[in-house]
């Protein structure tokens, strides 16, 4: 099943403006749909294409790369091996899972310089970086990140017009009304449960049970764990990844490595964190010490939180130790009967929506005067010269002392808006802006 994906438009822009000088690398976690989009783009936008899957390429194909210094011979061998005719200026070659064959990535430099054809690469996980130690990374390569399906893409896939309705409500700045908000929240909770991994979305559109959808997500999580073990046989990367829901549930100031691995953190453990982040399976949020100056320049590299890259995988990971058939989480999530202490599920969903907009994640903590406790802003988003501060609540809008103090600490010259994101309807109240969680995308646009 082919879904409409926003990255397609980015590929169109690459082809129109950059393809003569650069290849493009679709970079993202496994199973987010990179190969599908690359092939669909090649099929629709070119007269002919060759797709080489390095996870399953024949020896005949691999032998074509023995000598790349003579492009004429290379292209002749490749066409003979595939039976596909390449047309100068109107054909593209797709290198799928290019991390599995670094020599092909190194060849990009010479192939782009030759100028006859365009080149799309897809790559997954940190093995892209691990496998290039002995090759020259081509400077003639653009990178386009690809995420799991965002909420709008999910609604496209399911044939819903809810996103257009949300857009209209956001534009008016007025409440949707109790009945409409309840329906829109119910739709969004379905997205939270299914997630944006295409395999899970296909199962949902085919009316599979949540038990079957959950099994698909468990397989993807297992696949990630296997990949992590190839990179790190100690199993620590996998442990760090799987502990994310438990860490978020503690509502701590930062991710604690020792809680995940059971051992004192080492310099190698810090490297493992960056390996995990580079895998694109997680989103990292840094604690910024002085957002009034700069988010990126004042971030603490040792103080961060981790979020699972896909909300559907997060839901499954919350109860991964239980058989899918025994989980009541889906029923509770659909009926809005989650315990209050599972509110971090909504926080993870908001983190994913911010990351899908290609924005970096930051949060901010500071001590309460005369106390060992602290204030915390869940997310800070840069919007031009000003910041947007976001506090995520699972149900009610409750206590918002941190936002009030943050507004007092930083002037309106620094802060453009302070938002409480929850399941409640849209409302504007003095300096606080209340938004339902399904409207997060439009907070980023305001």
C-alpha positions in Angstrom: 0.0 0.0 0.0 1.4 3.4 -1.1 0.8 6.3 1.3 1.1 10.0 0.6 4.2 11.2 2.4 5.5 14.8 2.9 9.0 13.9 2.1 8.0 13.4 -1.5 7.7 17.2 -1.9 11.2 17.5 -0.5 12.5 15.1 -3.1 10.7 17.1 -5.9 12.6 20.2 -4.6 15.9 18.2 -4.7 15.3 17.1 -8.2 14.4 20.6 -9.5 17.2 22.4 -7.8 20.0 20.1 -6.7 20.0 16.7 -8.4 22.6 17.8 -11.0 25.1 18.5 -8.3 24.1 16.2 -5.4 22.7 12.8 -4.7 20.1 12.7 -1.9 20.2 10.4 1.1 16.9 9.6 2.7 17.9 9.0 6.3 15.8 7.5 9.0 15.0 4.5 11.2 14.2 1.2 9.6 10.6 0.6 8.6 9.6 4.3 8.3 9.0 3.8 4.5 12.2 5.1 2.9 12.5 2.4 0.3 8.9 2.7 -0.7 9.0 6.5 -1.1 12.3 6.3 -3.0 11.0 3.7 -5.5 7.6 5.5 -5.9 9.4 8.8 -6.6 11.7 7.1 -9.2 8.8 5.4 -10.9 6.7 8.6 -11.1 9.3 11.3 -11.8 11.7 9.5 -14.2 11.5 7.7 -17.5 13.4 4.7 -16.1 15.2 3.8 -12.9 17.4 1.1 -11.4 16.9 0.2 -7.8 19.7 -1.7 -6.1 18.8 -3.3 -2.7 22.1 -3.9 -1.1 20.4 -6.2 1.4 19.5 -8.5 -1.4 21.7 -7.6 -4.4 23.2 -10.4 -6.6 26.9 -10.9 -7.0 26.6 -9.7 -10.6 25.2 -6.4 -9.4 27.9 -6.1 -6.7 30.7 -6.8 -9.2 29.7 -3.8 -11.1 31.3 -1.7 -8.4 34.7 -3.3 -8.8 35.9 -0.4 -10.9 34.0 2.8 -10.7 36.8 4.9 -12.4 35.4 4.1 -15.8 31.7 5.2 -15.7 31.0 4.1 -19.2 31.8 0.5 -18.4 30.0 0.7 -15.0 26.8 1.9 -16.6 27.0 -0.7 -19.3 27.5 -3.5 -16.8 24.7 -2.3 -14.6 22.2 -2.1 -17.5 23.2 -5.6 -18.6 22.8 -7.0 -15.1 19.4 -5.4 -14.6 18.0 -5.4 -18.1 17.0 -1.8 -17.6 17.9 1.0 -20.1 19.2 4.2 -18.6 18.4 7.4 -20.4 20.9 10.3 -19.8 19.1 13.2 -18.0 15.9 11.2 -17.5 16.9 8.2 -15.3 17.7 7.7 -11.6 19.6 5.0 -9.8 18.4 4.2 -6.2 20.9 2.7 -3.8 18.7 1.1 -1.2 20.2 0.3 2.3 23.5 1.9 1.2 25.0 1.5 4.6 25.4 -2.2 3.8 27.9 -1.5 1.0 30.1 1.5 1.7 31.9 1.3 -1.6 28.7 2.3 -3.4 28.4 5.4 -1.2 32.0 6.3 -1.9 31.3 5.9 -5.6 28.6 8.7 -5.4 31.3 11.3 -5.7 32.3 10.1 -9.1 28.8 9.2 -10.3 27.4 12.6 -9.5 30.4 14.3 -11.2 29.7 12.2 -14.3 26.4 14.0 -14.6 24.4 11.6 -16.7 21.9 10.4 -14.1 20.5 11.2 -10.7 21.0 9.2 -7.5 18.9 8.5 -4.4 20.3 6.7 -1.4 18.4 5.3 1.6 20.1 4.4 4.8 19.1 3.1 8.2 20.5 3.2 11.7 23.9 4.1 12.9 25.6 1.5 10.7 25.7 4.2 8.1 28.3 6.0 10.3 30.0 2.8 11.6 30.6 1.5 8.0 32.3 4.5 6.6 35.5 4.7 8.6 37.7 3.6 5.7 36.0 5.5 2.8 35.7 9.1 1.7 32.3 10.5 2.5 31.0 12.2 -0.6 30.5 15.9 -0.2 28.1 15.7 -3.2 25.4 14.3 -0.9 22.3 16.0 0.5 20.5 14.5 3.5 16.7 14.5 4.0 15.5 13.2 7.3 12.4 10.9 7.2 10.3 10.3 10.2 7.4 8.0 11.0 4.1 9.2 9.6 3.0 12.4 11.4 -0.6 13.0 12.4 -1.6 14.6 9.1 -0.1 11.8 7.1 -1.9 9.3 9.3 -5.2 11.0 8.6 -4.4 11.0 4.8 -3.8 7.3 5.0 -7.1 6.6 6.9 -9.1 8.8 4.6 -10.1 11.2 7.4 -10.8 14.9 6.9 -10.1 15.7 10.6 -6.9 17.6 9.9 -8.7 20.2 7.7 -11.2 20.7 10.4 -8.5 21.2 13.0 -6.8 23.7 10.7 -10.0 25.7 10.4 -10.6 25.7 14.2 -7.0 26.8 14.8 -7.4 29.6 12.3 -10.5 30.9 14.1 -8.9 30.8 17.5 -12.2 29.8 19.0 -13.2 26.6 20.8 -14.3 23.6 18.8 -17.1 22.8 21.2 -17.4 19.9 23.6 -18.8 17.3 21.1 -16.3 18.2 18.3 -13.3 18.3 20.7 -14.3 14.9 22.1 -14.4 13.4 18.6 -11.1 15.0 17.5 -9.4 13.7 20.7 -10.8 10.3 20.1 -9.3 10.4 16.6 -5.9 11.5 17.9 -5.8 8.8 20.5 -6.2 6.3 17.7 -3.1 7.8 16.1 -1.3 7.6 19.5 -2.1 3.9 19.7 -1.4 2.8 16.1 1.5 5.2 15.5 3.1 6.2 12.2 5.1 3.1 11.2 3.6 2.2 7.7 3.2 -1.5 8.5 1.1 -0.7 11.6 -0.9 1.9 9.6 -1.6 -0.7 6.9 -2.9 -3.1 9.5 -5.2 -0.4 10.9 -6.6 0.5 7.5 -7.2 -3.1 6.8 -9.3 -3.2 10.1 -6.9 -5.6 11.9 -7.3 -5.9 15.6 -5.2 -4.0 18.0 -3.7 -7.3 19.1 -2.5 -7.8 15.5 -1.3 -4.2 15.2 0.6 -4.6 18.5 2.3 -7.7 17.2 3.6 -5.8 14.2 5.0 -3.1 16.5 6.6 -5.8 18.7 8.3 -7.2 15.6 9.7 -3.7 14.7 11.0 -3.2 18.3 12.6 -6.6 18.1 14.2 -5.7 14.8 15.6 -2.5 16.4 17.0 -4.5 19.3 18.7 -6.9 16.9 20.3 -4.0 15.1 21.5 -2.4 18.3 23.2 -5.6 19.3 25.1 -5.7 16.0 26.4 -2.2 16.9 26.9 -2.9 20.6 27.1 -6.6 21.6 26.9 -5.6 25.3 23.2 -5.0 24.8 23.4 -1.6 26.5 22.0 0.4 23.6 19.0 -1.9 23.5 18.6 -1.5 27.3 18.8 2.3 27.0 16.1 2.3 24.3 13.7 0.0 26.1 13.9 1.9 29.3 12.6 5.2 27.9 9.0 4.8 29.0 10.1 3.8 32.5 12.4 6.8 32.7 9.8 9.3 31.5 7.3 7.8 34.1 9.6 9.0 36.9 9.2 12.6 35.8 12.9 13.2 36.5 15.0 16.2 35.4 17.0 14.0 33.0 17.6 10.6 31.6 19.6 8.5 34.1 21.9 6.0 32.3 22.5 3.9 35.4 18.8 3.2 35.8 18.8 1.7 32.3 22.0 -0.3 32.4 22.3 -1.1 36.1 25.9 0.1 36.1 27.8 3.2 36.6 27.9 5.3 33.4 31.1 5.4 31.3 32.4 7.5 28.5 31.4 4.6 26.2 27.9 4.8 27.5 27.7 8.4 26.4 28.8 7.3 22.9 26.0 4.7 23.0 23.5 7.5 23.6 24.7 9.3 20.5 24.6 6.0 18.5 21.0 5.6 19.6 20.2 9.2 18.6 21.9 8.7 15.2 19.7 5.6 14.7 16.7 8.0 14.4 14.7 5.6 16.6 14.6 8.2 19.4 14.2 11.9 19.8 16.6 13.7 22.2 15.6 16.8 24.2 18.4 18.8 25.8 18.1 20.9 29.0 18.9 24.5 28.1 20.4 26.5 31.0 19.5 30.0 29.7 16.8 30.1 27.0 16.9 33.8 27.2 20.2 33.8 25.5 20.1 30.8 23.1 18.7 27.3 23.1 21.5 25.5 21.2 24.3 27.5 22.8 23.2 26.9 26.4 22.2 23.3 26.2 23.7 20.8 28.7 25.1 17.8 26.8 24.9 15.7 30.0 21.3 16.7 30.8 18.8 15.3 28.4 15.6 13.3 28.0 14.9 10.6 25.5 11.6 10.0 23.7 10.6 7.1 21.4 10.5 8.2 17.8 7.0 6.7 17.2 4.1 7.0 19.5 2.7 3.6 18.5 6.0 1.9 19.4 6.0 3.8 22.7 2.5 2.5 23.6 3.7 -1.1 22.9 7.0 -0.5 24.8 5.1 0.6 27.9 3.8 -3.0 28.4 6.3 -4.9 26.3 6.6 -7.6 29.0 3.0 -8.6 28.7 1.4 -10.6 25.9 -0.4 -8.4 23.4 -3.7 -10.2 24.1 -3.6 -9.4 27.8 -3.0 -5.7 27.3 -5.9 -3.5 28.3 -4.0 -0.3 27.5 -5.6 0.1 24.0 -9.1 -0.1 25.4 -8.3 2.4 28.2 -6.5 4.7 25.7 -9.4 4.7 23.3 -12.0 5.4 26.1 -9.8 8.0 27.8 -9.5 5.9 30.9 -5.7 5.9 31.2 -4.4 6.4 34.8 -3.1 9.9 35.4 0.4 8.5 35.9 0.5 7.6 32.2 0.4 11.2 31.1 3.9 10.9 29.8 2.4 9.1 26.8 1.1 12.5 25.7 4.4 14.1 26.3 6.1 11.5 24.0 3.5 12.2 21.3 4.1 16.0 21.5 7.9 15.4 21.2 7.3 13.3 18.1 5.2 16.1 16.5 7.8 18.7 17.2 10.6 16.4 15.8 8.5 15.6 12.7 8.4 19.4 12.0 12.2 19.1 11.8 12.6 21.2 15.0 15.1 20.4 17.7 13.8 19.5 21.2 14.7 21.5 24.3 13.4 21.8 27.8 14.3 24.0 30.7 14.5 23.5 34.5 15.4 25.9 37.3 15.4 25.7 41.0 12.6 27.0 43.1 13.9 29.7 45.5 14.6 28.2 49.0 13.6 24.7 47.9 15.1 21.5 46.7 12.3 21.3 44.1 12.4 22.8 40.6 10.3 24.3 37.9 10.2 22.7 34.5 9.0 23.6 31.0 8.4 20.5 29.0 9.3 21.9 25.6 10.8 25.1 24.3 10.5 25.8 20.5 12.3 28.5 18.7 10.1 30.6 16.4 12.3 33.3 14.9 13.7 35.5 17.5 11.2 34.4 20.2 10.4 31.2 22.1 7.2 29.2 22.6 7.0 27.4 25.9 4.8 24.3 26.1 3.6 22.4 29.1 1.9 19.0 28.4 -0.9 17.8 30.6 -2.6 14.4 30.3 -6.1 15.4 31.1 -7.0 18.6 32.9 -5.0 21.8 32.7 -4.3 21.7 36.5 -1.3 23.5 38.0 0.7 25.6 35.6 3.0 27.3 38.1 6.1 26.6 35.9 4.6 28.5 32.9 3.6 31.4 35.1 7.1 31.7 36.6 8.7 31.2 33.2 6.7 34.1 31.8 7.7 36.2 34.8 11.4 35.2 34.4 11.5 36.0 30.7 9.9 39.1 29.0 7.6 39.2 26.1 10.6 40.1 24.0 11.8 36.6 24.5 8.6 34.6 24.8 5.9 34.8 22.1 3.5 32.3 23.7 3.1 30.0 26.7 0.9 27.0 25.9 -0.8 24.3 28.0 -1.3 21.3 25.8 -3.9 18.8 27.0 -7.1 17.1 26.0 -9.1 20.2 26.8 -10.6 22.5 24.1 -9.0 25.6 22.8 -9.0 28.6 25.1 -7.1 31.8 25.5 -6.7 33.1 29.1 -4.6 36.2 29.7 -1.0 35.1 29.0 -1.8 31.4 28.8 -2.9 29.7 25.6 -4.8 26.4 26.0 -4.6 24.0 23.1 -5.8 20.4 22.6 -2.9 18.1 21.8 -4.1 17.4 18.3 -3.4 21.1 17.5 0.3 20.9 18.4 1.3 21.3 14.7 -0.4 24.6 14.6 1.3 25.9 17.7 4.5 25.4 15.8 3.2 27.5 13.0 1.8 30.4 15.1 
